[in-house]
Amino acid sequence: VQLQASGGGLVQAGGSLRLSCAASGRTLSNYCMGWFRQAPGKEREFVAAINWSGTGNLYAGFRKGRFTISRDNAKNTVYLQMNSVEPEDTALYYCAASGPSSRWPPLSYNYWGQGTLVTVSS
């Protein structure tokens, strides 16, 4: 599975952004998907995950209802809607795919995209 994340950019605090992760090479509906982020000088952290059909999801605590993960299997794409962004959300955001037919929630992610940079100005 090849993953291509996009949608990052510069946004003011309180604004919104939608990240997309397009997959190629395999049918995305067989994979659980996740979003992770890595801020400068910090370790990569989990943001959100969604199961194969989109009926189940998980979020990190810092999400506070601001982020929503979704997927469109017909388009082989996963999204992360980010609302009310804060400067602390500044990071490189990665999408990832679990192994095919993995458990839910996944224990690991086997495929990673290249990341898209989100910068939130105060």
Secondary structure, 3 states (H helix, E strand, C coil): CEEEEECCEEEECCCCEEEEEEEECCCHHHCCEEEEEECCCCCCEEEEEECCCCCCEEECHHHCCCEEEEEECCCCEEEEEECCCCHHHCEEEEEEECCCCCCCCCCCCCEECCCEEEEEEC
